[in-house]
Amino acid sequence: MHVLTEVLPGLEGPFDFLDLGFPRFTTRTGRFVAAGDPGMAKGAAASLKLRGPTPAAFVYEEDASEAERSPEDPEADFKGHEEFGGELARISAVSGPELFSAAIYLIKTLHERNVTSDGKWIYTRLRTPSVDALRELVADDTRRALEVRTTALRDTQSSANEVLVDGNVIGEVFFARISP
């Protein structure tokens, strides 16, 4: 998730709320750029809004090339280390840079195990009221306990999920199911 490791660390804060949304799926490469005009977010594959004394907004600017898929399984590091129970999943030791990749993997796998429906679950949004804590977690290599909990499931089409690190809620991740 480039925005958490590349954009967020370089921003001057404080920010009291982060909303990272992916309203449109894309396979194109690109980068996050400052959105001077709020209208830039319309039609963008992704947008980042930061609320605080000096709010900031970014949009994902796509280029013409397709993103290359890694031949390696990006979830391989997490497989076999997870525990599932009902609407809850956890990994006991994950470092900051991989926290959100692990959270996405856990939520997607939790839905695939618990929800009977055709289609694929995709990550659509991250919201957190603790931007500074998130920034520190992502930059920290300390291994921490990660837990995800499904808090709402709407007609097997979308979900809201809490993300907890060392028992503290750090944000919500939203998913949607797309048809095959």
C-alpha positions in Angstrom: 0.0 0.0 0.0 2.2 2.8 -1.3 0.2 5.6 0.3 0.9 4.4 3.8 4.6 3.8 3.2 5.4 6.6 0.7 3.0 9.5 1.1 2.0 9.5 4.8 5.6 9.6 6.2 6.5 12.7 4.3 3.4 14.8 5.4 3.5 17.5 8.0 0.7 16.9 10.5 -1.1 16.8 12.8 -4.0 15.0 11.2 -6.9 13.7 13.2 -8.6 11.5 10.6 -7.6 9.6 7.5 -9.9 8.3 4.8 -8.3 6.2 2.0 -10.8 5.0 -0.5 -10.7 2.9 -3.7 -13.9 3.7 -5.5 -12.7 2.2 -8.8 -10.5 -0.9 -9.4 -7.4 -0.3 -11.5 -4.5 -2.4 -12.7 -2.5 0.6 -13.9 0.6 1.9 -12.3 0.7 5.4 -11.0 1.3 7.6 -8.0 -0.5 9.7 -5.4 -0.4 13.4 -6.2 -1.8 16.4 -4.2 -5.4 17.2 -5.2 -5.5 21.0 -5.4 -9.1 20.9 -6.6 -11.7 18.6 -4.8 -13.1 17.8 -8.2 -9.9 15.8 -9.0 -11.2 12.9 -6.9 -14.2 12.3 -9.3 -13.3 9.3 -11.4 -10.0 8.6 -9.6 -9.2 5.0 -8.8 -8.2 6.1 -5.3 -8.3 9.1 -3.0 -6.7 10.0 0.3 -8.3 12.7 2.6 -6.6 13.9 5.8 -8.5 16.0 8.2 -6.7 18.4 10.6 -5.8 22.0 11.1 -4.4 22.0 7.6 -6.3 19.4 5.6 -4.7 17.5 2.8 -6.1 15.5 -0.2 -4.4 13.3 -2.7 -5.6 11.3 -5.7 -4.1 8.3 -7.5 -2.9 9.5 -10.9 -2.7 6.6 -13.3 -0.2 6.3 -16.1 -0.6 4.3 -19.3 1.3 1.1 -18.2 -0.2 -2.0 -16.6 1.1 -2.9 -13.2 3.3 -6.0 -13.3 2.2 -8.9 -11.1 4.9 -10.3 -8.9 5.5 -14.0 -9.6 5.8 -14.4 -5.8 2.7 -14.9 -3.6 2.4 -11.6 -1.7 0.5 -13.4 1.1 3.0 -16.2 1.5 4.6 -14.6 4.6 1.3 -14.7 6.4 0.0 -18.1 5.4 0.3 -20.7 8.1 0.7 -18.1 10.9 -2.9 -17.0 11.1 -5.7 -18.2 13.5 -9.4 -18.0 12.7 -12.4 -18.1 14.9 -15.9 -17.0 13.9 -15.7 -13.4 12.8 -12.2 -12.9 14.1 -8.7 -13.6 12.7 -5.3 -12.9 14.0 -1.6 -13.2 13.4 0.6 -13.0 16.5 3.7 -11.3 15.1 3.7 -8.8 12.2 5.9 -5.8 11.7 4.7 -2.3 10.8 5.5 -2.2 7.1 3.5 -5.4 6.6 0.6 -4.7 9.0 -2.0 -3.6 6.4 -1.0 -6.3 3.9 -1.6 -8.8 6.6 -4.9 -7.2 7.6 -6.1 -7.3 4.1 -5.1 -10.9 3.7 -6.8 -11.9 7.0 -10.1 -10.1 6.2 -10.2 -11.5 2.6 -9.6 -15.0 3.9 -12.1 -14.6 6.8 -14.8 -13.7 4.2 -13.9 -16.5 1.9 -14.2 -18.9 4.8 -17.4 -17.5 6.3 -19.5 -16.0 3.5 -21.1 -18.3 0.9 -21.3 -16.4 -2.3 -19.7 -16.3 -5.7 -17.2 -13.5 -6.5 -14.1 -12.0 -5.2 -13.6 -9.8 -2.1 -11.7 -6.6 -2.7 -10.4 -4.0 -0.3 -12.2 -0.6 -0.9 -11.4 1.7 2.0 -9.3 2.4 5.1 -10.4 4.9 7.8 -8.6 5.8 11.0 -9.0 8.5 13.6 -5.4 7.9 14.7 -3.2 9.1 11.8 -0.1 9.7 13.9 -0.3 6.3 15.5 -0.8 4.7 12.1 2.2 6.6 10.8 4.4 5.3 13.7 3.1 1.7 13.3 3.9 1.6 9.6 7.4 2.9 10.2 8.2 0.5 13.1 9.8 -2.9 12.5 8.6 -4.2 15.9 6.6 -7.4 15.6 3.1 -6.9 17.0 -0.1 -8.8 17.4 -2.6 -8.1 14.6 -6.3 -8.9 14.9 -9.2 -8.2 12.5 -12.9 -8.5 13.4 -15.8 -8.2 11.0 -18.3 -5.7 12.6 -20.8 -5.5 9.7 -21.7 -7.7 6.8 -24.3 -6.3 4.4 -26.1 -8.9 2.2 -22.9 -10.8 1.4 -21.9 -7.7 -0.7 -19.8 -5.5 1.6 -18.3 -5.5 5.0 -16.8 -3.3 7.7 -13.9 -4.7 9.7 -12.0 -3.4 12.7 -8.2 -3.6 12.7 -6.5 -4.0 16.1 -2.8 -3.9 16.8 -1.7 -5.2 20.3 -5.4 -5.1 21.3 -6.0 -1.4 20.3 -8.4 -0.5 17.4 -6.4 1.5 14.9 -8.9 1.8 12.1 -11.6 0.2 10.0 -11.1 -1.6 6.7 -14.0 -2.0 4.2 -14.4 -4.7 1.6 -16.8 -5.3 -1.3 -17.6 -8.4 -3.2 -17.4 -8.2 -7.0 -19.1 -10.8 -9.3 -17.0 -13.3 -11.2 
